[in-house]
């Protein structure tokens, strides 16, 4: 971004004052929009996804940063739940294409399983 600003400044020096004003008026809204988009994009929290399919959580182990929201999506033909072993979170029964999201605010290891099919297990590592 700094390089772009330097190039624009150098180009404006070579223009006559009247043309420089016109260029600034045309580029000002564009630069402002780019800066606003960058500010909004930086505020959006990170989201990762765990797919449930064929009685498996995929990926089975996921490492995320503190503050990340993980979305669990059931692509299986039957309902599943997502339950943390230490009771940090528990979803309702998720039918096909239903989802459950949880934001991990604290570092640690979160072992989870399907409450309807306990052999289905997974792990979220939050750093």
ChimeraX commands (.cxc) that place a marker at each C-alpha (Angstrom):
marker #1 position 0.00,0.00,0.00 radius 0.5
marker #1 position 2.86,2.36,0.81 radius 0.5
marker #1 position 4.41,1.69,-2.60 radius 0.5
marker #1 position 1.11,2.55,-4.30 radius 0.5
marker #1 position 0.88,5.80,-2.36 radius 0.5
marker #1 position 4.46,6.74,-3.34 radius 0.5
marker #1 position 3.77,6.04,-7.01 radius 0.5
marker #1 position 0.61,8.14,-6.91 radius 0.5
marker #1 position 2.47,10.98,-5.20 radius 0.5
marker #1 position 5.24,10.89,-7.86 radius 0.5
marker #1 position 2.67,10.87,-10.68 radius 0.5
marker #1 position 0.82,13.81,-9.14 radius 0.5
marker #1 position 4.06,15.87,-9.03 radius 0.5
marker #1 position 4.45,15.48,-12.81 radius 0.5
marker #1 position 0.88,16.68,-13.48 radius 0.5
marker #1 position -0.26,20.26,-13.76 radius 0.5
marker #1 position -2.11,21.50,-10.65 radius 0.5
marker #1 position -5.50,21.32,-12.39 radius 0.5
marker #1 position -4.95,17.76,-13.56 radius 0.5
marker #1 position -3.60,16.75,-10.15 radius 0.5
marker #1 position -6.85,17.92,-8.57 radius 0.5
marker #1 position -8.90,15.90,-11.06 radius 0.5
marker #1 position -6.78,12.79,-10.48 radius 0.5
marker #1 position -7.10,13.20,-6.69 radius 0.5
marker #1 position -10.86,13.58,-6.99 radius 0.5
marker #1 position -11.11,10.42,-9.06 radius 0.5
marker #1 position -8.71,8.29,-7.02 radius 0.5
marker #1 position -9.75,9.51,-3.56 radius 0.5
marker #1 position -12.96,7.45,-3.34 radius 0.5
marker #1 position -11.18,4.38,-4.71 radius 0.5
marker #1 position -8.39,4.56,-2.14 radius 0.5
marker #1 position -10.96,5.20,0.61 radius 0.5
marker #1 position -13.00,2.18,-0.45 radius 0.5
marker #1 position -9.91,-0.05,-0.44 radius 0.5
marker #1 position -8.96,1.12,3.04 radius 0.5
marker #1 position -12.51,0.57,4.31 radius 0.5
marker #1 position -12.62,-2.93,2.81 radius 0.5
marker #1 position -9.32,-3.78,4.50 radius 0.5
marker #1 position -10.61,-2.58,7.87 radius 0.5
marker #1 position -13.79,-4.65,7.59 radius 0.5
marker #1 position -11.93,-7.75,6.42 radius 0.5
marker #1 position -9.51,-7.49,9.34 radius 0.5
marker #1 position -12.42,-7.48,11.83 radius 0.5
marker #1 position -14.00,-10.70,10.59 radius 0.5
marker #1 position -13.13,-13.62,12.87 radius 0.5
marker #1 position -11.42,-16.67,11.42 radius 0.5
marker #1 position -13.66,-19.65,10.72 radius 0.5
marker #1 position -12.62,-23.23,10.17 radius 0.5
marker #1 position -14.88,-26.12,9.25 radius 0.5
marker #1 position -15.17,-29.73,10.36 radius 0.5
marker #1 position -17.24,-31.92,8.06 radius 0.5
marker #1 position -19.25,-34.85,9.38 radius 0.5
marker #1 position -19.61,-37.59,6.79 radius 0.5
marker #1 position -19.69,-41.39,6.76 radius 0.5
marker #1 position -19.57,-41.45,10.60 radius 0.5
marker #1 position -16.29,-39.50,10.69 radius 0.5
marker #1 position -15.28,-35.97,11.72 radius 0.5
marker #1 position -13.00,-34.56,9.01 radius 0.5
marker #1 position -10.42,-33.35,9.83 radius 0.5
marker #1 position -10.28,-35.51,12.92 radius 0.5
marker #1 position -7.75,-33.12,14.50 radius 0.5
marker #1 position -7.71,-29.37,13.87 radius 0.5
marker #1 position -5.35,-26.70,15.23 radius 0.5
marker #1 position -6.70,-23.14,15.42 radius 0.5
marker #1 position -5.83,-19.80,17.02 radius 0.5
marker #1 position -7.63,-18.45,20.07 radius 0.5
marker #1 position -10.78,-16.65,18.94 radius 0.5
marker #1 position -11.41,-18.90,15.94 radius 0.5
marker #1 position -14.93,-20.07,15.23 radius 0.5
marker #1 position -15.18,-23.70,14.15 radius 0.5
marker #1 position -18.24,-24.73,12.17 radius 0.5
marker #1 position -19.30,-28.38,12.27 radius 0.5
marker #1 position -21.42,-29.37,9.24 radius 0.5
marker #1 position -23.27,-32.68,8.99 radius 0.5
marker #1 position -23.14,-34.10,5.47 radius 0.5
marker #1 position -24.25,-37.55,6.64 radius 0.5
marker #1 position -27.70,-39.05,6.00 radius 0.5
marker #1 position -28.44,-39.43,9.69 radius 0.5
marker #1 position -28.30,-37.03,12.67 radius 0.5
marker #1 position -25.14,-36.44,14.68 radius 0.5
marker #1 position -24.21,-34.24,17.64 radius 0.5
marker #1 position -20.96,-32.56,18.65 radius 0.5
marker #1 position -20.18,-32.84,22.37 radius 0.5
marker #1 position -17.04,-31.65,24.19 radius 0.5
marker #1 position -15.80,-34.23,26.74 radius 0.5
marker #1 position -15.34,-31.42,29.30 radius 0.5
marker #1 position -18.78,-29.93,28.57 radius 0.5
marker #1 position -17.47,-26.69,26.99 radius 0.5
marker #1 position -19.99,-27.09,24.15 radius 0.5
marker #1 position -22.82,-29.37,23.01 radius 0.5
marker #1 position -24.82,-29.15,19.80 radius 0.5
marker #1 position -28.39,-30.16,19.22 radius 0.5
marker #1 position -28.95,-33.11,16.90 radius 0.5
marker #1 position -27.74,-32.01,13.47 radius 0.5
marker #1 position -29.75,-33.33,10.54 radius 0.5
marker #1 position -28.28,-33.51,7.03 radius 0.5
marker #1 position -26.66,-30.18,6.08 radius 0.5
marker #1 position -27.32,-28.65,9.54 radius 0.5
marker #1 position -24.40,-26.96,11.25 radius 0.5
marker #1 position -23.18,-25.97,14.70 radius 0.5
marker #1 position -20.56,-23.30,15.40 radius 0.5
marker #1 position -18.45,-22.68,18.48 radius 0.5
marker #1 position -15.89,-19.92,19.10 radius 0.5
marker #1 position -12.81,-21.10,21.00 radius 0.5
marker #1 position -11.97,-18.22,23.35 radius 0.5
marker #1 position -9.39,-20.11,25.45 radius 0.5
marker #1 position -6.26,-22.03,24.56 radius 0.5
marker #1 position -6.29,-25.75,25.22 radius 0.5
marker #1 position -7.21,-29.13,23.79 radius 0.5
marker #1 position -10.87,-29.87,23.22 radius 0.5
marker #1 position -11.67,-33.56,22.74 radius 0.5
marker #1 position -15.16,-34.09,21.36 radius 0.5
marker #1 position -17.41,-36.90,20.17 radius 0.5
marker #1 position -20.83,-37.57,18.69 radius 0.5
marker #1 position -23.33,-38.05,21.51 radius 0.5
marker #1 position -25.36,-40.42,19.33 radius 0.5
marker #1 position -22.37,-42.42,18.06 radius 0.5
marker #1 position -19.62,-42.22,20.74 radius 0.5
marker #1 position -17.07,-44.04,18.56 radius 0.5
marker #1 position -16.93,-40.85,16.43 radius 0.5
marker #1 position -14.25,-38.64,18.00 radius 0.5
marker #1 position -12.26,-35.55,17.16 radius 0.5
marker #1 position -9.93,-32.97,18.66 radius 0.5
marker #1 position -9.56,-29.19,18.43 radius 0.5
marker #1 position -6.20,-27.80,19.58 radius 0.5
marker #1 position -6.39,-24.07,20.37 radius 0.5
marker #1 position -3.11,-22.15,20.57 radius 0.5
marker link #1:1,2 radius 0.2
marker link #1:2,3 radius 0.2
marker link #1:3,4 radius 0.2
marker link #1:4,5 radius 0.2
marker link #1:5,6 radius 0.2
marker link #1:6,7 radius 0.2
marker link #1:7,8 radius 0.2
marker link #1:8,9 radius 0.2
marker link #1:9,10 radius 0.2
marker link #1:10,11 radius 0.2
marker link #1:11,12 radius 0.2
marker link #1:12,13 radius 0.2
marker link #1:13,14 radius 0.2
marker link #1:14,15 radius 0.2
marker link #1:15,16 radius 0.2
marker link #1:16,17 radius 0.2
marker link #1:17,18 radius 0.2
marker link #1:18,19 radius 0.2
marker link #1:19,20 radius 0.2
marker link #1:20,21 radius 0.2
marker link #1:21,22 radius 0.2
marker link #1:22,23 radius 0.2
marker link #1:23,24 radius 0.2
marker link #1:24,25 radius 0.2
marker link #1:25,26 radius 0.2
marker link #1:26,27 radius 0.2
marker link #1:27,28 radius 0.2
marker link #1:28,29 radius 0.2
marker link #1:29,30 radius 0.2
marker link #1:30,31 radius 0.2
marker link #1:31,32 radius 0.2
marker link #1:32,33 radius 0.2
marker link #1:33,34 radius 0.2
marker link #1:34,35 radius 0.2
marker link #1:35,36 radius 0.2
marker link #1:36,37 radius 0.2
marker link #1:37,38 radius 0.2
marker link #1:38,39 radius 0.2
marker link #1:39,40 radius 0.2
marker link #1:40,41 radius 0.2
marker link #1:41,42 radius 0.2
marker link #1:42,43 radius 0.2
marker link #1:43,44 radius 0.2
marker link #1:44,45 radius 0.2
marker link #1:45,46 radius 0.2
marker link #1:46,47 radius 0.2
marker link #1:47,48 radius 0.2
marker link #1:48,49 radius 0.2
marker link #1:49,50 radius 0.2
marker link #1:50,51 radius 0.2
marker link #1:51,52 radius 0.2
marker link #1:52,53 radius 0.2
marker link #1:53,54 radius 0.2
marker link #1:54,55 radius 0.2
marker link #1:55,56 radius 0.2
marker link #1:56,57 radius 0.2
marker link #1:57,58 radius 0.2
marker link #1:58,59 radius 0.2
marker link #1:59,60 radius 0.2
marker link #1:60,61 radius 0.2
marker link #1:61,62 radius 0.2
marker link #1:62,63 radius 0.2
marker link #1:63,64 radius 0.2
marker link #1:64,65 radius 0.2
marker link #1:65,66 radius 0.2
marker link #1:66,67 radius 0.2
marker link #1:67,68 radius 0.2
marker link #1:68,69 radius 0.2
marker link #1:69,70 radius 0.2
marker link #1:70,71 radius 0.2
marker link #1:71,72 radius 0.2
marker link #1:72,73 radius 0.2
marker link #1:73,74 radius 0.2
marker link #1:74,75 radius 0.2
marker link #1:75,76 radius 0.2
marker link #1:76,77 radius 0.2
marker link #1:77,78 radius 0.2
marker link #1:78,79 radius 0.2
marker link #1:79,80 radius 0.2
marker link #1:80,81 radius 0.2
marker link #1:81,82 radius 0.2
marker link #1:82,83 radius 0.2
marker link #1:83,84 radius 0.2
marker link #1:84,85 radius 0.2
marker link #1:85,86 radius 0.2
marker link #1:86,87 radius 0.2
marker link #1:87,88 radius 0.2
marker link #1:88,89 radius 0.2
marker link #1:89,90 radius 0.2
marker link #1:90,91 radius 0.2
marker link #1:91,92 radius 0.2
marker link #1:92,93 radius 0.2
marker link #1:93,94 radius 0.2
marker link #1:94,95 radius 0.2
marker link #1:95,96 radius 0.2
marker link #1:96,97 radius 0.2
marker link #1:97,98 radius 0.2
marker link #1:98,99 radius 0.2
marker link #1:99,100 radius 0.2
marker link #1:100,101 radius 0.2
marker link #1:101,102 radius 0.2
marker link #1:102,103 radius 0.2
marker link #1:103,104 radius 0.2
marker link #1:104,105 radius 0.2
marker link #1:105,106 radius 0.2
marker link #1:106,107 radius 0.2
marker link #1:107,108 radius 0.2
marker link #1:108,109 radius 0.2
marker link #1:109,110 radius 0.2
marker link #1:110,111 radius 0.2
marker link #1:111,112 radius 0.2
marker link #1:112,113 radius 0.2
marker link #1:113,114 radius 0.2
marker link #1:114,115 radius 0.2
marker link #1:115,116 radius 0.2
marker link #1:116,117 radius 0.2
marker link #1:117,118 radius 0.2
marker link #1:118,119 radius 0.2
marker link #1:119,120 radius 0.2
marker link #1:120,121 radius 0.2
marker link #1:121,122 radius 0.2
marker link #1:122,123 radius 0.2
marker link #1:123,124 radius 0.2
marker link #1:124,125 radius 0.2
marker link #1:125,126 radius 0.2
marker link #1:126,127 radius 0.2
view
